[in-house]
Amino acid sequence: MNRQNISSGSPWENIVGYSRAVRIGNIIEVSGTVSSNELGETIGIGSVYIQTKYILQKIEKSILDGGGCPNDIYKIRAFITDISRWEEFGNAHAEFFNTIKPCCTLVEVKGLIHKDFLIEIEASAMINT
């Protein structure tokens, strides 16, 4: 099976040795994604809702770059630093996935790689061939 590494162009991919996403066959796995832009700036400081929306847009781009579409996403795994803010995540998630409705897991974690990141999200997609 062919393997396609999908890059976002982030310098962290080479520093850490990972890909934003990997496609093998008709499966695309998207790495844990936080709300930082190309300059490393955090988008939506203090807002789980804005961070979630931004992250889902980054995930969508990775899926598109791998030849898929948002409808192909079947699983979301989210890691939040304060579970009491689950509704902010839920609102942004529902806006994006209102008709797709993938499987979803939300887990509280002690912390993420930077104090400004409130949520990190991974995704799995299967492209219909």
C-alpha positions, -999 to +999 in steps of 0.1 A: +000+000+000+012+035-008+020+059+021+015+097+017+029+120+044+008+152+046+027+182+058+013+215+071+047+232+067+052+237+104+088+236+115+078+213+144+072+185+120+109+182+112+120+191+148+099+164+163+098+140+134+061+137+126+036+144+098+004+165+102-014+136+087-006+102+071-026+085+044-022+048+039-046+033+014-080+049+020-073+058+057-061+092+068-049+097+104-045+133+115-020+140+143-029+159+175-037+194+164-037+226+184-047+261+176-014+276+164-010+293+131+020+292+106+039+317+127+034+297+159+009+321+174-020+307+194-054+314+179-082+320+204-063+324+236-087+317+265-115+303+243-121+266+239-148+274+213-125+295+191-096+270+195-118+241+185-132+259+154-096+267+143-084+232+149-112+216+130-104+239+100-068+227+102-079+191+103-102+197+074-073+211+053-052+180+062-080+157+051-085+176+019-047+176+012-049+138+016-077+135-010-106+132+014-134+154+025-150+162+059-177+136+053-149+110+054-141+118+091-154+089+113-135+095+146-125+125+167-104+123+198-102+155+218-080+163+249-092+193+269-075+209+299-107+217+318-136+193+313-160+218+328-157+237+295-170+208+274-199+228+261-176+252+243-160+222+226-194+207+220-209+238+204-180+242+179-179+205+172-217+204+165-214+233+141-187+216+121-201+180+123-238+187+124-246+163+096-215+141+096-217+130+133-184+111+137-176+090+168-161+114+194-141+111+226-134+140+249-109+135+277-096+159+303-058+161+305-035+178+330-019+200+303-008+204+267+025+214+252+019+251+258-002+268+286-023+287+260-035+255+243-068+245+259-076+216+236-059+193+212-078+172+186-069+141+165-090+128+136-094+096+116-110+095+081-117+068+056-120+079+020-148+063+001-133+049-031 
